[in-house]
Structure formats: structure tokens, C-alpha cells
Amino acid sequence: MAPLGRLCTINTRSNTIADLYSPRDWRIELRFRAVLFAVILLIVSFLNVSTFAQSANHIVISEVFGGGGNSGSTWKNDFVELYNPTSSPVDISGWSVQYSSATGSTWYVTALTGSIAAHGYYLVQEAPGTGGTLSLPTPDAIGTLALSATNGKVALVSSSTALSVSNPSSASYVDLVGYGTAT
């Protein structure tokens, strides 16, 4: 080896990377790369989720809770929450939230009024049960629908006319959520 100053030496007989790093340096570098890869993967996964969630260009049903008032429930009422992912307010006067059992074709209607601000939420309070410990925050609309805690369908419809089939076509609703065994 020929000395190059006081800080380092170069092996003139070999040009492999193994000669430039000690085994300990390799382990540190591998750990660093693994941690860096994990951080990048985590960041990318969050970006993809938020991008997907923001991709709708219409009002969506963001949450359905049918366990309100049930034994052990925190909330006293069932509820449906709507979300406006657009950058403009949307007038939903004359629209409705509708509920049917998982396989039913009879739909029950709660009329909506007002508007949902850009990137805003709209809370529809439904029927109370006998349990629960907390009242919902002040709702934007109040209905009397008793939602199942385990199976059902909730539709957001741009009119107050009840749907009339078990599996409505997408042209008849703005958004539809089926849960449990709903078809």
C-alpha cells in the first residue's frame, strides 16, 4: 500500500469495493438503506391513499354507522356522514339518503336540505336506540331510519323519490354503500 497523506491509504493491488469498506461499514450501509427504503415506502403508501380518497368528483358517503343505541355503543343514534371532495360547495336540497336491508328492494328515505361546503362534511342523524352514551354532534339533517348494525345498503340519491329495486343501477344514485352481506 502506498500512503496518500495522513488520512487514507489505497491498496494498489486490488480495485474491489470490498477493499474500500470494512465489514462493519457494509452492515451500517445496509441498515441505512433498509431504513431509507422503509421510510420511502411508508411515504409513498400515504400519498397513494390520500390521492385515491380525493379522486371522487361528487358527494360521497364517507361513513355509515348502524350500531347507534345498541348495547355497548358509544353513540345513541345511527348516522350517515357525507363528504364533498370537490373544491366547490354543492347544494343537496331535494336529495335524500336511503336505506334498505341487505337483500331488500324497499328503500326508506331521509330528505336532505342545504349544501355541503367544499371539502366539508354533512351529518345525517338517524334513529336512536335504547343504549349508547353520547349524543352525536349537531346534525345537518335528522331522519328516523333504523339502520342494521351488520348488513344493509345506504344510497345517496339526487332526488327524494325512493329507489324501488334491490340492486339499483348506478344512474339512479350518486353514491351507494353496501355492508355485511348486502348485494
CORSUL-V98581 format. One record per residue. N is the residue number from 1. RES is the residue in one letter. PSI is psi as a letter, one per 20 degrees, with the letter a starting at -180 (999 if undefined). OMEGA is omega as a letter, one per 30 degrees, with the letter a starting at -180 (none if undefined). NEAR is the number of other ideal C-beta (glycine too) atoms within 8 Angstrom. Layout:
N;RES;PSI;OMEGA;NEAR + N;RES;PSI;OMEGA;NEAR
This chain:
1;M;q;l;6 + 2;A;p;a;6 + 3;P;p;l;6 + 4;L;n;a;7 + 5;G;a;a;5 + 6;R;i;a;3 + 7;L;h;a;4 + 8;C;r;l;5 + 9;T;q;l;7 + 10;I;p;l;7 + 11;N;o;a;7 + 12;T;i;a;5 + 13;R;i;a;3 + 14;S;q;l;5 + 15;N;k;a;3 + 16;T;q;l;6 + 17;I;h;l;5 + 18;A;h;l;5 + 19;D;i;a;7 + 20;L;h;a;5 + 21;Y;q;l;8 + 22;S;r;l;5 + 23;P;h;l;6 + 24;R;h;l;6 + 25;D;h;l;8 + 26;W;g;l;9 + 27;R;g;l;8 + 28;I;g;l;8 + 29;E;g;l;9 + 30;L;g;l;8 + 31;R;g;l;8 + 32;F;g;l;8 + 33;R;g;l;8 + 34;A;g;l;8 + 35;V;g;l;8 + 36;L;g;l;8 + 37;F;g;a;8 + 38;A;g;l;8 + 39;V;g;l;8 + 40;I;g;l;8 + 41;L;g;l;8 + 42;L;g;l;8 + 43;I;g;a;8 + 44;V;h;a;8 + 45;S;h;l;8 + 46;F;h;l;8 + 47;L;g;a;8 + 48;N;g;a;8 + 49;V;g;a;8 + 50;S;h;l;8 + 51;T;g;l;8 + 52;F;g;a;7 + 53;A;h;a;7 + 54;Q;j;a;7 + 55;S;i;l;7 + 56;A;q;l;6 + 57;N;k;a;5 + 58;H;r;l;9 + 59;I;p;a;12 + 60;V;q;l;10 + 61;I;o;a;14 + 62;S;h;l;7 + 63;E;q;l;7 + 64;V;p;l;12 + 65;F;o;a;10 + 66;G;j;a;11 + 67;G;j;a;9 + 68;G;p;l;18 + 69;G;i;l;14 + 70;N;r;l;10 + 71;S;p;l;4 + 72;G;i;a;4 + 73;S;q;l;13 + 74;T;g;a;5 + 75;W;q;l;14 + 76;K;h;a;13 + 77;N;q;l;14 + 78;D;q;l;17 + 79;F;r;l;15 + 80;V;p;l;15 + 81;E;p;l;12 + 82;L;q;l;16 + 83;Y;p;l;12 + 84;N;o;a;14 + 85;P;j;a;11 + 86;T;r;a;9 + 87;S;j;l;4 + 88;S;q;l;5 + 89;P;q;l;9 + 90;V;p;l;10 + 91;D;p;a;6 + 92;I;j;l;13 + 93;S;p;a;8 + 94;G;i;l;8 + 95;W;r;l;13 + 96;S;q;l;11 + 97;V;p;a;18 + 98;Q;q;a;14 + 99;Y;q;l;13 + 100;S;q;l;14 + 101;S;r;a;9 + 102;A;g;a;13 + 103;T;j;a;7 + 104;G;r;l;9 + 105;S;j;l;7 + 106;T;p;a;7 + 107;W;p;l;12 + 108;Y;q;a;9 + 109;V;p;l;10 + 110;T;o;a;16 + 111;A;q;a;10 + 112;L;q;l;14 + 113;T;r;l;6 + 114;G;b;a;10 + 115;S;r;l;8 + 116;I;p;a;13 + 117;A;q;l;7 + 118;A;p;a;8 + 119;H;k;a;7 + 120;G;r;a;9 + 121;Y;q;a;9 + 122;Y;p;a;15 + 123;L;p;l;14 + 124;V;o;l;16 + 125;Q;p;l;11 + 126;E;b;a;15 + 127;A;q;l;12 + 128;P;q;l;9 + 129;G;a;a;12 + 130;T;i;l;4 + 131;G;b;a;10 + 132;G;q;a;13 + 133;T;h;a;6 + 134;L;q;l;7 + 135;S;q;l;5 + 136;L;r;l;12 + 137;P;r;a;4 + 138;T;o;a;5 + 139;P;r;l;10 + 140;D;h;l;8 + 141;A;q;a;14 + 142;I;p;l;6 + 143;G;a;a;12 + 144;T;j;a;6 + 145;L;p;l;11 + 146;A;o;a;7 + 147;L;q;l;15 + 148;S;q;l;10 + 149;A;i;a;6 + 150;T;h;a;7 + 151;N;p;l;9 + 152;G;r;l;16 + 153;K;p;l;13 + 154;V;p;a;13 + 155;A;q;l;15 + 156;L;o;a;16 + 157;V;q;a;14 + 158;S;k;l;7 + 159;S;r;l;7 + 160;S;j;l;8 + 161;T;p;a;5 + 162;A;p;l;8 + 163;L;q;a;12 + 164;S;j;l;5 + 165;V;q;a;6 + 166;S;g;a;7 + 167;N;n;a;5 + 168;P;q;l;9 + 169;S;q;a;5 + 170;S;i;l;6 + 171;A;i;a;3 + 172;S;i;l;7 + 173;Y;r;l;11 + 174;V;g;l;8 + 175;D;q;a;10 + 176;L;p;l;11 + 177;V;p;l;9 + 178;G;p;l;9 + 179;Y;q;a;10 + 180;G;c;a;9 + 181;T;j;a;6 + 182;A;q;l;10 + 183;T;999;none;7
